[in-house]
């Protein structure tokens, strides 16, 4: 086992049982470097090989602070340590890289079509469609998961697209749209007077939670 002692301008790697100084480093450009590392490489290689006889690649991954697999492979090969390169899924790495925890599955259920419609607009696309449109809007029914998609020239055509699809889907299904859920995009909010006129409740997702929108 080794101990690392850090000082303002130097650092030392000391063997714990014998108190022997194995490496002495210096501070350079705010980093500690070991100029004589190569001269001790065989000693460290033998020591690492001894403690790595029964170690798996996952254990080495944890010992080196969950470093990247390519870097870990380079470190082990430089110390003449050979293990099977079969790195399983690391839960700690996945949790550390997630910006937020997963959303729980909703317990709300719907019993008929058009009880809730999700609206989501996207664009502009980097390439024009054959009809010259750059945007599209999707209407997703929460009950059937059926989706209608309209191509748009500008994002401000979302309100008109919703008015068209409202009469279409209500005639086809025999049901009335009860609730509408969108994000806080202003182009969708432009249809608010139309929603009030037809008694459609408009729900908004929480900011920065696109997972709520269908």
Secondary structure, DSSP 8 states (H G I E B T S, - for coil): -EEEEE-SSEEEEEETTT--EEEEEEEETTEEE-TTTGGGHHHHHHHHHHHTSS--HHHHHHHTTS--HHHHHHHHHHTT----------HHHHHHH-SS-----------STTS-EEEEEE---SS--TTS--EEEEEEETTT--EEEEEESSGGGHHHHHHHHHHHHHHHHS----EEEE-S-HHHHTTHHHHHHTT-EEEE--TT-GGG--
